[in-house]
């Protein structure tokens, strides 16, 4: 990859964990998540207006828009399920290991074979993920439901990555995001309303958080939008999907630092070491032939 593409991906990777950090650290995680989606929709609308790009040009890749929309909705729901009970420093590395999904999909659906180097990468990821879960004196998988949500989020993100990369072959990133979030805002809003606790009003579930911490909500959405847009731009510039996925894994150790230093989660040194091993495994997978 060129230096400019690497710079885009690295900046995106640095910004991405901030969304999960704000979701994990807020008393209304669903409200933060929906705020991210609303800000996405607003910024993409402004972006297409300022750039002069035809916002409806993304209909040329409407199947990818649909796949990505349902993938994003599933990803957010699984991330919420993960962070409700799980530590950011443990489970973010798992949710971001989407290249594993790409490898499994290629093997089961596309009939691809694995090289020895690729198998080594898979082994590194499995060991890293396993050890992130492990606590001395506890069962190996102390939170099976949380782990399941994390794995499902990882799979959803793999679907999103494949769909987005395909779409960027034909459309501008801001047009794609505009149409994507035009669909996602009502879709996720309806899901959150239907899944809210019975005694909690829509206002308190999704809206009141804006009044308590408006800067937090706005920053979470803006950082997430910029991160996503940078990745789409990298794809549009011709970046290899596998290479981009590998470089993005630098977000994993960063998430551990956020979780342990700011959210006061435990065992920073050990978690950082295993998250780096997991990230290394993903890189090995994505650069293997």
C-alpha positions in Angstrom: 0.0 0.0 0.0 1.1 3.6 -0.6 2.1 5.8 2.3 -1.1 7.9 1.9 -3.4 4.8 2.2 -1.5 3.5 5.2 -1.9 6.9 6.9 -5.6 6.9 6.2 -6.0 3.4 7.7 -3.9 4.1 10.7 -5.8 7.3 11.5 -9.1 5.3 11.1 -7.8 2.6 13.4 -6.8 5.1 16.1 -10.3 6.7 16.0 -12.4 3.6 15.9 -12.1 2.3 19.5 -13.4 5.7 20.8 -17.0 4.7 19.8 -16.9 1.5 21.8 -15.2 3.4 24.6 -18.0 5.9 24.8 -20.7 3.2 24.6 -19.1 1.1 27.4 -18.6 4.2 29.6 -22.1 5.6 29.4 -25.1 4.8 31.5 -27.3 4.7 28.3 -25.3 2.6 25.8 -28.2 2.3 23.4 -28.6 6.1 23.4 -24.9 6.6 22.6 -25.2 4.0 19.8 -28.2 5.6 18.3 -26.5 9.0 18.6 -23.6 7.6 16.6 -26.1 6.5 13.9 -27.9 9.9 13.9 -24.6 11.8 13.6 -23.5 9.5 10.8 -26.7 10.3 8.9 -26.4 14.1 9.5 -22.7 14.2 8.5 -23.2 12.1 5.4 -26.0 14.4 4.3 -23.9 17.5 4.8 -21.0 15.8 3.1 -22.9 15.0 -0.1 -24.4 18.5 -0.1 -21.0 20.2 0.2 -19.2 17.9 -2.2 -21.9 18.1 -4.9 -22.0 14.3 -5.3 -25.3 12.8 -6.4 -26.6 11.2 -3.2 -28.7 8.8 -5.2 -25.8 7.4 -7.2 -25.3 4.7 -4.5 -28.5 3.0 -5.8 -26.0 1.6 -8.4 -24.8 -0.7 -5.6 -28.1 -1.1 -3.7 -27.5 -4.8 -2.9 -24.3 -3.9 -1.1 -26.1 -1.0 0.7 -28.6 -3.5 2.0 -26.0 -6.1 3.1 -23.9 -3.4 4.8 -27.0 -1.9 6.5 -28.2 -5.1 8.0 -24.6 -6.0 8.9 -24.1 -2.7 10.7 -27.4 -3.1 12.6 -26.4 -6.6 13.7 -22.9 -5.4 14.6 -24.2 -2.6 16.9 -26.7 -4.9 18.6 -24.0 -7.5 19.2 -21.5 -4.9 20.4 -24.1 -3.7 22.9 -24.7 -7.2 24.1 -20.9 -7.7 24.4 -20.1 -4.4 26.3 -23.1 -4.7 28.6 -21.3 -7.3 30.7 -17.8 -7.6 29.2 -14.7 -5.5 29.5 -13.7 -3.4 26.5 -10.1 -4.5 26.8 -11.1 -8.2 26.5 -13.9 -8.2 23.9 -13.0 -5.3 21.5 -10.0 -7.4 20.2 -12.4 -10.2 19.4 -15.1 -8.1 17.8 -12.4 -6.5 15.6 -11.0 -9.8 14.3 -13.2 -9.9 11.3 -10.5 -11.2 9.0 -11.1 -14.6 10.7 -14.6 -14.5 9.3 -13.2 -13.7 5.8 -10.9 -16.7 6.0 -13.7 -19.1 7.2 -16.1 -17.7 4.5 -13.5 -18.3 1.8 -12.9 -21.8 3.0 -16.6 -22.9 3.4 -18.2 -20.9 0.6 -15.4 -20.2 -2.0 -13.5 -23.4 -1.6 -10.2 -21.7 -0.8 -7.3 -23.7 0.8 -5.1 -22.6 3.7 -1.4 -22.2 3.5 0.9 -23.1 6.4 1.4 -19.3 7.1 -2.3 -18.7 7.2 -2.8 -21.6 9.6 -0.2 -20.1 11.8 -2.1 -16.8 11.9 -5.3 -18.6 12.8 -3.5 -20.3 15.7 -2.1 -17.0 17.0 -5.6 -15.5 16.9 -7.2 -18.5 18.7 -4.5 -18.4 21.4 -4.7 -14.6 21.8 -8.5 -14.7 22.1 -8.5 -17.6 24.5 -5.9 -16.0 26.8 -7.8 -12.7 26.8 -10.7 -14.7 28.2 -8.7 -16.7 30.7 -8.6 -15.8 34.4 -6.6 -17.9 36.9 -8.9 -19.8 39.1 -11.9 -19.2 36.9 -13.5 -21.3 34.1 -12.0 -20.9 30.7 -15.1 -19.3 29.3 -16.7 -17.5 32.3 -19.0 -15.4 30.1 -20.2 -17.6 27.3 -23.1 -15.3 26.3 -20.8 -12.3 26.1 -18.3 -14.2 24.1 -21.0 -15.3 21.7 -22.1 -11.7 21.2 -18.4 -10.7 20.5 -18.0 -13.5 17.9 -21.2 -12.6 16.2 -20.1 -8.9 16.1 -16.9 -10.1 14.5 -18.8 -12.0 11.8 -21.0 -9.0 11.1 -18.0 -6.7 10.7 -16.5 -9.2 8.2 -19.7 -9.0 6.2 -19.6 -5.2 6.3 -16.0 -5.0 5.2 -16.6 -7.2 2.2 -19.8 -5.3 1.1 -18.2 -1.9 1.6 -15.0 -2.8 -0.4 -17.2 -4.0 -3.3 -19.4 -0.9 -3.2 -16.4 1.4 -3.4 -15.5 0.1 -6.8 -18.4 2.0 -8.2 -19.6 4.9 -5.9 -18.3 7.8 -3.9 -17.9 7.1 -0.1 -20.2 10.0 1.0 -23.0 8.9 -1.4 -22.7 5.3 -0.1 -22.8 6.5 3.5 -25.8 8.8 2.8 -27.9 6.0 1.4 -26.7 3.5 4.0 -27.6 5.7 7.0 -30.8 6.9 5.4 -31.8 3.2 5.8 -30.1 2.6 9.1 -31.6 5.5 11.2 -35.2 4.2 11.0 -34.1 0.6 11.1 -32.0 0.8 14.2 -34.4 3.3 15.8 -37.3 0.8 15.4 -35.1 -2.0 16.8 -34.0 0.0 19.9 -37.6 1.1 20.6 -38.9 -2.5 20.3 -36.1 -3.9 22.5 -36.2 -1.2 25.2 -37.3 -2.3 28.8 -41.1 -2.0 29.1 -41.0 0.6 31.9 -38.5 2.9 30.1 -39.8 5.6 27.9 -38.4 6.2 24.4 -37.3 9.6 25.6 -35.2 8.2 28.5 -34.0 5.3 26.5 -32.7 7.1 23.4 -32.9 10.9 23.8 -32.3 12.2 27.3 -28.6 11.3 27.2 -28.1 14.2 24.7 -29.1 16.6 27.5 -26.7 15.0 30.0 -23.6 14.7 27.9 -24.1 16.3 24.5 -20.4 16.7 23.7 -19.9 13.0 24.5 -22.6 11.9 22.1 -21.6 14.3 19.3 -17.9 13.4 19.6 -18.6 9.6 19.6 -20.6 10.0 16.3 -18.1 12.3 14.7 -15.1 10.2 15.5 -16.9 7.1 14.2 -18.0 8.8 11.0 -14.4 10.1 10.2 -13.0 6.6 10.9 -15.5 4.9 8.6 -15.1 7.5 5.8 -11.3 7.1 5.9 -11.6 3.4 5.4 -14.0 3.8 2.5 -11.6 6.4 0.9 -8.8 3.9 1.2 -10.9 1.3 -0.6 -11.8 3.8 -3.3 -8.1 4.5 -3.8 -7.6 0.9 -4.6 -6.4 -0.4 -1.3 -6.3 -4.2 -1.0 -9.1 -5.4 1.4 -6.8 -7.9 3.1 -4.0 -5.3 3.6 -6.4 -2.8 5.0 -7.9 -5.3 7.4 -4.4 -6.1 8.6 -3.3 -2.6 9.2 -6.6 -1.8 11.0 -5.7 -4.2 13.8 -3.5 -1.6 15.4 -6.8 -0.5 17.0 -6.8 -3.6 19.2 -3.9 -2.7 21.5 -5.3 0.9 21.6 -8.6 -0.4 22.9 -6.9 -2.3 25.7 -5.1 0.9 26.8 -8.4 2.8 26.8 -10.1 0.1 28.8 -7.4 -0.3 31.4 -6.1 3.3 31.8 -9.5 5.1 31.7 -12.2 2.6 32.5 -9.9 1.0 35.1 -10.2 -2.5 33.8 -7.7 -5.0 35.3 -4.6 -6.8 34.0 -3.4 -4.2 31.5 0.0 -5.7 30.9 -1.3 -9.2 30.2 -4.3 -8.1 28.2 -2.1 -5.8 26.1 0.3 -8.7 25.4 -2.4 -11.1 24.3 -4.2 -8.4 22.3 -1.0 -7.7 20.4 -0.6 -11.5 19.8 -4.1 -11.6 18.5 -3.5 -8.6 16.2 -0.3 -10.2 14.9 -2.2 -13.3 14.1 -4.8 -11.4 12.1 -2.0 -9.6 10.2 -0.3 -13.0 9.4 -3.7 -14.3 8.1 -4.2 -11.3 5.9 -0.7 -11.1 4.3 -0.5 -14.9 3.7 -0.9 -16.1 0.1 
